[in-house]
């Protein structure tokens, strides 16, 4: 973990058919420790007093050169913090604390088909993972869902990386792919595939709950990257605690999404 100041090179704002807005932010930093798939950073415009706290963002892309590293994030604009990020323009400065959190476990993916499941702004957390799986020549398929086509964050990049035939989409308005929830084509695939695949997922809480239930019913291992409100990002504020199963009287203990996660095995979560 290192606290850096990044320089904005790109900050594109787009609007989806659903009315949601998204930002695609690229920063140039002088140095960055190695980022593992699933880790995140805490971002805030330099010198900003309001809002006071940084916002957690999953690393989308990381590209190192001899003189600098460029890091990219995709975020949904939903409150004061992300509205402030959306106002950034090239050459503005951004406070960037990271990399933070527990990454996805790639060691368990060998000799399996990997199924990625993403919803909306959760998909950026899976791009570095998808790239690492492709590099290891592990068969990988993505199920990407959103309210509308414009909510399928990173769709073109995932298609370029994995191939269009290995990216399955679903939208609530039927504008792209399957109509309805992304868990529908996921269940259809798991019902027809052979062997025991491995699921990695990130997205809205209801989607992750459904993915965990599907994984349990089909006895498929699944790692989930959770989204939770964070004030610090490194375990001080305890604002992001989630219940995790434990051998105690209550049956669970609380762990922090920022330091014990954001990646958890689905069967460990006390949902």
N, C-alpha and C positions, 0 to 999 in steps of 0.2 A: 504493500500500500504506500502510495506517495501522493502528496498534495501538489498539484501542478496548476499552472496557468496556461490555458490553451487559447489559440487565436482562431477566430471563426473564419473559415474559408467558404462555407456554403451553409445556407439555412433556408431551405425551400419549404413553403407552406402549401399544402393541398387540401381540398375539401372533397369529401366523399358524398355520394348520392344520399347517404343517410343523414347528412348534416354535420357529421363529425369532422373535425379538422386535425391534420397531422403535420408534424414538422420533421424534416430530414436535415440533421445538423452534422457538419463535418468540421472537426477541429484539428489544428496543427499543434503538436506539442514537441518539445525538444527531446524528451526522454520519457519512456514508459516501461515499467516492468512487464514481463510476459503476461499476456491476458489469456486465461483459460476459458473455453466455451461455457457460458452460463454466468460468468462474473459480471459485475455491474460497477458503475461509477456514480458519485454524487455530484451534481452539477448546479452551478449558480452563476449568474452574471457577476463579473467582478465589480465590487463597490456597491452592489445593490443592498439597500437597507430593508426594503419591503418587496417580496417576502423575505424573512430572515433566514429560513432554512433552505438547504439544498434539496434537489429532487433526484430520486434514484432512477437511473437509466441503464438498461442492459446494453453492453457493447454489441453493436451490429457488425461493424467491420473494423479491422485493424490492419494497417499497411505501414511497415517500417522501411525507411530508406536510410542512406548513409548519414543524412543530415537532420532527419526529423521523423516523427511518426504521425500518421494521420488516423484519427479515430472517428467513427461515425455512429450516430444514434438516430433512431426513429422514435418519436414520441407523440402521444395523443395530447392535444391542447384541451385541458379540462378544468383548469383552475389558475390561481394567481401565479404559481410557480412556473407552470408551462406557458402561460401567456407571456411572462417575462422572457422566457427563452425564445418564444416565437418572435419577439421584437428585436432580437439580435441581428446584426448585419455584419458583412465581411469586415475584418480587422478589429471587431469588438473582442474583448477578453472574457474568458470564462474560467471560474474556479472549478477544478476537476480533481476530485479525490477518488483514487482507485489504483489498481483493480481491487474489488471487494467481494467477499462472499465465497461460498463453496461451489465449485464448478460441477458440471455433469461428469459422471464416471464413465470414461470412454473404455476402460479396461474390460467392462462386462459386455461390450458390443461385439467382440470377436465371434465369428462363426454363427452369427444371427442375421436375420433381416431386421433392420431398424425402422421403426415407424415414428415419425415426428408428427405431433399434433399441436397446432398453433391457432390462436384466436386473436384477430385484430392486432393491437399493438403488442401482443405477446410474441409475435413471430420474430422480431429482431433478435430476441434472446436465443433463437435456434439457428441463426445463420452461420455463426462461427462453428457451431457443432456440426451442421451439415457439411461445411467445408472440410472439417477434420475427418469426418466419416468418408467423404469422397476420396480424400487423400489416402486413407487406409484401405480403399477399395471395398468398403463394407456396403452391401446393398441397402439403399435408403429410399424411403418413400415419405412424402409430406402430405398431410391433410391440413389444409389451411381454410379457416372459416372467418366470416365477418358478416356485418349487417348488410353490406352492399359490396359491389366490386371495388369501390374506392377504399373500403376498409381492409382489403387483403394486403396488408403492409409487406412490401418486399417481394411481391408476386413475380415480377419479371426477373429479379435477381435469382430467386429460387429456381425458376424454370431454366434459366441459363446454366445454373450450377448442377442441377439434378437431371434435367431433361424434362420436357413438358409432359411426357407420358408417366412420370413418377411424381407429379404434383396434382393432387386432387383438391378441388375447391368446393366450397359450399357457402351460400349466402342466404340470408333470411328473406331478402326480396326477390330471390331467384335470378338476379342479374348476371351471375357467374356460377357455373357448376351446378352442384346439387342444390335444390331448394330446401332450406331449413338448416338445422344444426349440423356442424361438421362431424359430430359424433355418429351420425347416421351412416355416412360412407365408411367411417372407421370401423363400425361394427360389421358392416357388410364385408369389408376386407378381411377382418379377423375370422369371420365365419368360413371363409373360403381358402385362406392361406394354410400352408402346411408348416410343420415345425412350431417352435415357440419364439415369436418375435420379441423385441424389446421396444418399449414405448418411452419416448422422451416428450414432455409436453410443457407448454407455457401458454397462459391466456387468462381470461376472466375466471374468477373463483367458481361460478356454477359449471363452467366447462370442465375445470380440473376435477371437481367433485364427480362429474359424470364419467370422466376418463378413469378415475380411480375405481369407480364402481364396475366399469366394464373390465378393467384389468383384473379385479378380484374375481369376477364371475368367470372369466376365461383363463384364470391362473397365468396371466401374462405379467412379467415384471415391468414396473413403470417408475420412472423418475420424473417428478413434477417440479417445475420452477415456479415458486409462489410469488404473487404480487402482494405487498403489504405496505401500509403507511410507515414511513421511516423519517426520523428526525436527524439521526446522526449517521447511520450506515455502518457503524463499527461496534455496536453492542453496549453503548452507554445508556441510551434513553429507554430501552426495553419497550418501545412502542410497537414493535412488530412481532410480539410473541405469538406462537401458535401451539396448540396442544399436540404432543407427540406421545404415542403409546409407551407405557413403562410398567414394570413389575412393582407396583406400589398399591396402596389402599385405594387411591383415586382412580388408578388405571391409566393415568397419563401425567406427564410433566410438561411444563412450558419450555420451549426453545425459541431462540431468536432467528427470524428469517435472515437477518443481515449477516450473522456470523456462523450460525449452525446451518443455514441455508444460503441462498434461496432454494437450492435443490434438495429435495427430500425423496426418499422412496415412498411410494403411495401407501404401502401397507403399514408404514410407521406413523402416518398421520392419524390422529384421533378424531376423525370426522364422524 
